[in-house]
């Protein structure tokens, strides 16, 4: 299994920030995902960043800072005693220079505001503006960009990201900051880190389920733009409860709901004429979730409860589809998925996860465009597959029984995801 490169030092003894654990990650052997899938580091990181901004000496730090298309990189602490340098990345809300490969494995840690990430496989994707993975990183979510991953980061104009690094960031468009520029950027950082932002969690935007357009010919950005429908559904507890508990009453949804090697899946809405389906995934099987796999369609996922450590891989065998093993993979982006996280993944990329117990996600399944595959050398043993409902051999996936539906309803109600309505059957 390919393992990401480890940075030469960690921040763990400065603030409780598990960057070294994340960078050294092997998803097949991780024993304690709870240590990583958390935002407990966020408040200490902001507090320390503010202290460093207040103590910063422009005469010594301005030369190590720069502005570039889309953002300013503000050095607030040089590397010292084995600890990395700390930069604050201050986006200006505009699109940065074209996507380019990263020259070193490094962390990007959103402190305030939203940061949009786009991942590309190769030059033809960049030239054709065909991103293969899209997500919005929110404060508290760790993100590791692996060496040679071709990415583009676009931050909101009020956002700040922390960049810990042992090597100075390289940008061919960089312009060093003057003393006055440094002081102005430090004032901007201080303002963004201290001014409260409105809480929009109760007012999700985006389309309703009924308003999602046809996705048969849609590109990944257009599919990702429909994520607001998942946000709306997550915020509408009454509707979510209704859709979950009436699955058994709708023949097509009942037939499509499955218990699988990875998790249980309820189908909440189908729209074959528009090329999509809305699913709820729950009861993950943690050991099997670590299986690197592709989907037969683009997927948009929105995490409701729990969370997971998520790595998106490039294939190194030159193929976009078909048979592969773990030896054909190179990690591109690793992130922590917390409640509220949303991402969209193309079927050309392989992903895998280390999932916390109690994790539940909403998923928009796009139109089928490929065959689904998994790393052939890491297929979970048959003994871990769902037990058959008919007494025959275990299967990779099968229709859920009525009893299993009721068990799922009960567990979702106990977790506070839905209100348990009267039995439907």
C-alpha positions as CSV (number, residue, x, y, z in Angstrom):
1,X,0.0,0.0,0.0
2,X,1.6,3.3,-0.9
3,X,2.4,5.5,2.1
4,X,2.5,9.3,2.1
5,X,5.8,11.0,2.8
6,X,6.4,12.0,6.5
7,X,7.4,15.6,7.2
8,X,10.6,15.9,9.2
9,X,8.9,17.2,12.3
10,X,5.4,17.7,13.8
11,X,3.5,20.5,15.4
12,X,2.1,18.1,18.0
13,X,4.2,19.5,20.9
14,X,3.3,23.1,19.9
15,X,-0.5,22.6,19.6
16,X,-2.5,19.4,19.5
17,X,-2.3,19.2,15.7
18,X,-1.7,15.6,14.4
19,X,0.0,16.6,11.1
20,X,2.8,14.0,11.4
21,X,0.3,11.2,12.0
22,X,-1.6,12.4,8.9
23,X,1.4,12.6,6.7
24,X,2.8,9.2,7.7
25,X,-0.6,7.6,7.2
26,X,-1.1,4.1,6.1
27,X,-4.9,3.6,6.0
28,X,-4.6,-0.1,6.3
29,X,-2.9,0.0,9.7
30,X,-4.3,3.2,11.3
31,X,-5.3,2.2,14.9
32,X,-6.8,5.4,16.2
33,X,-8.8,7.4,13.7
34,X,-10.4,9.5,16.4
35,X,-7.1,11.2,17.1
36,X,-7.1,12.6,13.5
37,X,-10.8,13.0,12.7
38,X,-11.4,15.9,15.0
39,X,-11.4,19.7,15.0
40,X,-10.1,20.0,18.6
41,X,-6.9,21.5,17.3
42,X,-8.7,24.5,15.7
43,X,-9.1,26.9,18.6
44,X,-5.5,26.4,19.9
45,X,-4.2,26.9,16.4
46,X,-6.1,30.2,15.9
47,X,-5.0,31.5,19.3
48,X,-1.4,30.7,18.7
49,X,-1.5,32.2,15.2
50,X,-2.9,35.4,16.6
51,X,-0.1,35.6,19.2
52,X,2.5,35.0,16.5
53,X,0.9,37.8,14.3
54,X,1.1,40.2,17.2
55,X,4.8,39.3,17.9
56,X,5.9,39.2,14.3
57,X,8.8,41.5,13.3
58,X,8.3,42.7,9.7
59,X,12.0,43.5,9.3
60,X,12.8,39.8,9.7
61,X,9.7,38.1,8.2
62,X,8.7,40.3,5.3
63,X,11.4,38.9,3.0
64,X,10.0,35.4,3.5
65,X,6.5,36.5,2.7
66,X,5.0,37.1,-0.7
67,X,1.9,37.9,-2.7
68,X,0.8,35.8,-5.7
69,X,-2.3,35.5,-7.9
70,X,-5.3,34.8,-5.6
71,X,-3.6,35.1,-2.2
72,X,-0.8,36.4,0.1
73,X,1.5,34.1,2.0
74,X,2.4,35.7,5.4
75,X,5.3,34.2,7.3
76,X,4.5,34.5,11.0
77,X,7.1,32.1,12.5
78,X,10.4,30.9,10.9
79,X,11.4,27.2,11.3
80,X,13.1,26.7,14.7
81,X,14.1,23.9,16.9
82,X,12.9,21.2,14.5
83,X,9.5,22.9,14.2
84,X,8.3,24.0,10.8
85,X,7.7,27.6,9.7
86,X,4.2,28.9,10.0
87,X,2.6,30.7,7.1
88,X,-0.9,32.2,7.0
89,X,-2.4,32.0,3.6
90,X,-4.8,35.0,3.0
91,X,-6.9,34.5,-0.2
92,X,-8.3,37.6,-1.9
93,X,-11.4,35.7,-3.3
94,X,-10.1,35.6,-6.9
95,X,-9.1,32.6,-8.9
96,X,-5.3,31.8,-8.5
97,X,-2.9,30.9,-11.2
98,X,-3.6,27.7,-13.1
99,X,-3.4,24.4,-11.3
100,X,0.1,23.0,-10.9
101,X,1.8,20.0,-9.1
102,X,2.8,20.4,-5.5
103,X,6.6,20.2,-5.0
104,X,6.4,18.7,-1.5
105,X,3.9,17.0,0.7
106,X,2.3,19.6,2.9
107,X,-0.7,20.4,5.1
108,X,-3.3,23.1,4.4
109,X,-5.3,23.8,7.6
110,X,-8.4,26.1,7.2
111,X,-8.7,28.4,10.2
112,X,-11.6,30.6,9.1
113,X,-13.7,30.8,6.0
114,X,-14.1,28.4,3.1
115,X,-11.4,27.0,0.8
116,X,-12.3,25.3,-2.5
117,X,-10.0,22.5,-3.7
118,X,-9.9,21.1,-7.2
119,X,-7.7,18.1,-8.1
120,X,-6.6,17.1,-11.6
121,X,-4.9,13.9,-12.9
122,X,-2.7,15.2,-15.7
123,X,-2.1,18.1,-18.0
124,X,-5.0,17.3,-20.4
125,X,-7.4,17.6,-17.4
126,X,-6.0,21.1,-16.7
127,X,-6.1,22.2,-20.3
128,X,-9.7,20.9,-20.6
129,X,-10.7,22.3,-17.2
130,X,-11.8,18.8,-16.2
131,X,-11.3,18.6,-12.4
132,X,-11.7,15.1,-11.0
133,X,-12.3,15.9,-7.4
134,X,-13.9,18.9,-5.9
135,X,-14.5,19.9,-2.3
136,X,-15.0,22.8,0.0
137,X,-12.7,22.7,3.0
138,X,-14.2,24.3,6.1
139,X,-12.4,25.4,9.4
140,X,-11.2,22.4,11.4
141,X,-10.7,20.0,8.5
142,X,-7.1,18.8,7.9
143,X,-5.9,18.6,4.4
144,X,-2.7,17.0,3.1
145,X,-1.6,17.6,-0.5
146,X,0.8,14.9,-1.5
147,X,3.8,15.5,-3.8
148,X,3.0,15.9,-7.4
149,X,-0.7,16.3,-6.8
150,X,-2.0,18.8,-9.3
151,X,-4.4,21.1,-7.4
152,X,-5.9,24.5,-7.4
153,X,-7.0,26.2,-4.1
154,X,-9.5,29.1,-4.2
155,X,-10.2,30.7,-0.9
156,X,-13.0,33.0,0.1
157,X,-12.0,36.7,0.6
158,X,-12.5,36.4,4.3
159,X,-10.7,33.1,4.8
160,X,-7.4,32.2,6.4
161,X,-5.4,28.9,6.1
162,X,-2.4,27.8,8.2
163,X,0.5,26.3,6.2
164,X,3.1,24.5,8.3
165,X,6.2,23.7,6.3
166,X,9.9,23.1,6.5
167,X,10.6,24.3,3.0
168,X,9.8,27.8,1.7
169,X,6.7,27.8,-0.6
170,X,7.7,28.1,-4.2
171,X,5.5,30.1,-6.5
172,X,6.8,31.4,-9.9
173,X,4.5,34.4,-9.6
174,X,5.5,35.4,-6.1
175,X,6.3,39.0,-5.3
176,X,8.0,39.6,-1.9
177,X,6.3,41.9,0.6
178,X,7.6,45.3,1.6
179,X,7.6,46.2,5.3
180,X,4.4,48.3,4.7
181,X,2.8,45.4,2.8
182,X,3.7,43.0,5.5
183,X,2.1,45.2,8.2
184,X,-1.0,45.6,6.1
185,X,-1.3,41.8,5.6
186,X,-0.8,41.2,9.3
187,X,-3.6,43.6,10.1
188,X,-5.8,41.7,7.6
189,X,-4.9,38.4,9.1
190,X,-5.7,39.7,12.6
191,X,-9.0,41.0,11.5
192,X,-10.1,37.8,9.7
193,X,-9.1,35.7,12.7
194,X,-11.0,37.7,15.3
195,X,-14.1,39.1,13.6
196,X,-17.1,36.7,14.2
197,X,-18.8,35.4,11.1
198,X,-22.6,34.9,10.6
199,X,-23.8,31.4,11.3
200,X,-25.5,30.3,8.1
201,X,-25.8,26.6,9.1
202,X,-29.6,27.0,9.7
203,X,-30.1,28.6,6.2
204,X,-28.6,26.2,3.7
205,X,-28.7,27.4,0.1
206,X,-28.7,25.5,-3.1
207,X,-31.4,23.6,-5.0
208,X,-34.2,21.5,-3.6
209,X,-34.2,17.8,-4.5
210,X,-37.0,18.6,-7.0
211,X,-34.9,21.3,-8.7
212,X,-31.8,19.2,-9.4
213,X,-31.5,19.4,-13.2
214,X,-30.6,16.5,-15.5
215,X,-27.1,15.3,-14.9
216,X,-26.5,12.9,-17.8
217,X,-24.3,15.3,-19.7
218,X,-23.1,17.4,-16.7
219,X,-19.4,17.9,-15.8
220,X,-18.1,17.5,-12.3
221,X,-18.4,21.1,-11.4
222,X,-22.1,21.2,-12.3
223,X,-22.7,18.0,-10.3
224,X,-20.8,19.5,-7.3
225,X,-23.0,22.6,-7.6
226,X,-26.0,20.4,-6.6
227,X,-24.5,19.7,-3.2
228,X,-26.8,22.3,-1.7
229,X,-29.7,19.9,-2.2
230,X,-28.0,17.5,0.3
231,X,-27.4,20.4,2.7
232,X,-31.1,21.3,2.5
233,X,-32.2,17.8,3.1
234,X,-29.8,17.4,6.1
235,X,-31.3,20.6,7.7
236,X,-34.9,19.5,7.0
237,X,-35.2,16.8,9.8
238,X,-38.9,16.2,9.1
239,X,-38.4,15.5,5.4
240,X,-35.3,13.4,6.0
241,X,-37.2,11.4,8.6
242,X,-40.1,10.9,6.2
243,X,-37.8,9.7,3.3
244,X,-35.9,7.3,5.5
245,X,-38.9,5.7,7.2
246,X,-41.0,5.4,4.0
247,X,-38.3,3.6,2.0
248,X,-40.1,0.3,2.5
249,X,-43.3,1.7,1.0
250,X,-41.8,2.8,-2.3
251,X,-41.1,-0.3,-4.4
252,X,-38.2,1.1,-6.5
253,X,-36.5,2.6,-3.4
254,X,-37.1,-0.6,-1.4
255,X,-35.6,-2.8,-4.1
256,X,-32.6,-0.5,-4.5
257,X,-31.7,-0.3,-0.8
258,X,-28.9,-2.6,0.0
259,X,-26.7,-4.0,2.8
260,X,-23.2,-4.2,1.3
261,X,-19.6,-5.2,2.2
262,X,-19.0,-1.5,3.0
263,X,-22.2,-0.2,4.7
264,X,-26.0,-0.2,4.6
265,X,-27.6,2.0,2.0
266,X,-31.1,3.4,1.9
267,X,-32.3,5.0,-1.3
268,X,-34.2,8.2,-0.4
269,X,-35.1,9.4,-3.9
270,X,-34.7,8.2,-7.5
271,X,-34.7,10.3,-10.7
272,X,-33.4,8.0,-13.4
273,X,-34.8,10.4,-16.1
274,X,-32.4,13.1,-14.7
275,X,-29.5,10.7,-14.0
276,X,-29.2,10.7,-10.3
277,X,-30.2,9.0,-7.0
278,X,-30.1,10.3,-3.4
279,X,-28.8,7.8,-0.9
280,X,-28.2,7.6,2.9
281,X,-25.2,5.4,3.9
282,X,-24.9,4.2,7.4
283,X,-23.7,1.4,9.6
284,X,-20.2,1.3,8.0
285,X,-18.1,-1.8,8.3
286,X,-14.8,-0.1,9.4
287,X,-12.4,-2.8,8.3
288,X,-13.9,-3.1,4.8
289,X,-14.1,0.7,4.3
290,X,-10.3,0.8,4.0
291,X,-10.6,-1.0,0.6
292,X,-9.4,1.4,-2.2
293,X,-12.2,1.5,-4.8
294,X,-13.8,3.5,-7.6
295,X,-17.5,4.1,-8.3
296,X,-19.3,3.6,-11.5
297,X,-20.6,7.2,-11.4
298,X,-19.7,10.6,-10.0
299,X,-20.7,10.9,-6.3
300,X,-21.3,13.9,-4.1
301,X,-21.1,13.1,-0.4
302,X,-22.3,15.1,2.6
303,X,-21.4,13.9,6.1
304,X,-24.2,13.9,8.7
305,X,-22.6,12.2,11.7
306,X,-19.3,10.7,12.7
307,X,-16.5,11.2,10.1
308,X,-13.6,9.6,8.4
309,X,-10.1,10.0,7.2
310,X,-10.3,10.1,3.4
311,X,-7.5,9.6,0.8
312,X,-8.0,10.2,-2.9
313,X,-5.5,8.4,-5.1
314,X,-4.2,8.7,-8.7
315,X,-3.7,5.5,-10.6
316,X,-0.1,5.0,-11.8
317,X,-0.9,2.3,-14.4
318,X,-2.0,4.9,-17.0
319,X,-5.6,3.7,-16.9
320,X,-8.8,5.6,-16.0
321,X,-10.8,2.4,-15.3
322,X,-10.5,-1.3,-14.9
323,X,-8.5,-3.8,-12.8
324,X,-5.9,-2.4,-10.4
325,X,-4.1,-3.3,-7.2
326,X,-2.8,-1.2,-4.3
327,X,0.6,-1.1,-6.1
328,X,-1.0,0.9,-8.9
329,X,-1.9,3.8,-6.6
330,X,-0.3,7.1,-5.6
331,X,-1.9,9.3,-2.9
332,X,-3.0,12.7,-4.0
333,X,-5.1,14.3,-1.3
334,X,-5.8,13.2,2.3
335,X,-8.5,15.0,4.3
336,X,-10.5,14.6,7.5
337,X,-14.3,14.4,6.8
338,X,-16.3,15.9,9.7
339,X,-20.1,16.5,10.0
340,X,-20.9,19.1,7.3
341,X,-18.0,18.1,5.0
342,X,-19.0,17.8,1.3
343,X,-17.0,16.6,-1.7
344,X,-17.6,15.4,-5.3
345,X,-15.5,12.6,-6.8
346,X,-15.3,11.4,-10.4
347,X,-15.2,7.7,-11.3
348,X,-11.7,8.1,-12.7
349,X,-10.2,8.4,-9.2
350,X,-9.7,5.8,-6.5
351,X,-10.6,6.6,-2.9
352,X,-10.6,4.9,0.5
353,X,-11.5,5.8,4.1
354,X,-10.9,5.0,7.7
355,X,-14.4,5.5,9.1
356,X,-15.5,6.3,12.7
357,X,-18.3,4.2,14.1
358,X,-21.7,5.9,13.8
359,X,-20.9,7.6,10.6
360,X,-23.8,8.5,8.3
361,X,-23.6,10.3,5.0
362,X,-26.0,11.6,2.4
363,X,-24.9,10.9,-1.2
364,X,-26.0,12.1,-4.6
365,X,-25.2,9.3,-7.1
366,X,-24.7,10.7,-10.6
367,X,-25.2,8.9,-13.9
368,X,-23.3,5.6,-14.6
369,X,-20.3,6.3,-16.7
370,X,-17.9,3.4,-15.9
371,X,-17.5,0.1,-14.2
372,X,-16.8,0.1,-10.4
373,X,-13.5,-1.6,-9.3
374,X,-11.6,-2.2,-6.1
375,X,-7.9,-3.1,-5.3
376,X,-7.8,-6.8,-6.2
377,X,-5.2,-7.6,-3.6
378,X,-7.1,-6.0,-0.7
379,X,-10.6,-7.5,-1.2
380,X,-12.1,-8.2,2.2
381,X,-12.5,-11.9,3.0
382,X,-15.9,-13.4,2.2
383,X,-16.5,-14.0,6.0
384,X,-16.9,-10.2,6.3
385,X,-19.5,-9.9,3.6
386,X,-23.2,-9.6,4.4
387,X,-24.8,-12.8,5.6
388,X,-27.3,-14.1,3.0
389,X,-31.0,-13.6,3.5
390,X,-31.8,-16.9,1.8
391,X,-29.4,-19.2,3.6
392,X,-27.0,-19.4,0.6
393,X,-23.4,-18.1,0.4
394,X,-22.5,-14.5,1.5
395,X,-22.7,-11.9,-1.2
396,X,-21.1,-8.5,-1.8
397,X,-24.5,-6.8,-1.7
398,X,-28.1,-7.7,-1.3
399,X,-31.5,-6.2,-0.7
400,X,-32.1,-5.2,2.9
401,X,-34.8,-7.2,4.8
402,X,-37.7,-5.5,6.6
403,X,-36.0,-6.3,9.9
404,X,-32.8,-4.7,8.8
405,X,-34.7,-1.6,7.7
406,X,-36.2,-1.3,11.2
407,X,-32.8,-1.7,12.8
408,X,-31.4,1.1,10.6
409,X,-34.4,3.4,11.5
410,X,-33.8,2.7,15.2
411,X,-30.1,3.4,15.0
412,X,-30.6,6.6,13.1
413,X,-33.2,7.8,15.6
414,X,-30.9,6.9,18.5
415,X,-28.1,8.9,16.9
416,X,-30.4,11.9,16.4
417,X,-30.3,11.9,12.6
418,X,-34.1,11.3,12.2
419,X,-37.3,11.3,14.3
420,X,-38.7,7.8,14.5
421,X,-42.1,7.8,12.8
422,X,-44.7,5.1,13.4
423,X,-43.9,1.8,11.8
424,X,-44.7,1.7,8.1
425,X,-45.0,-2.0,7.7
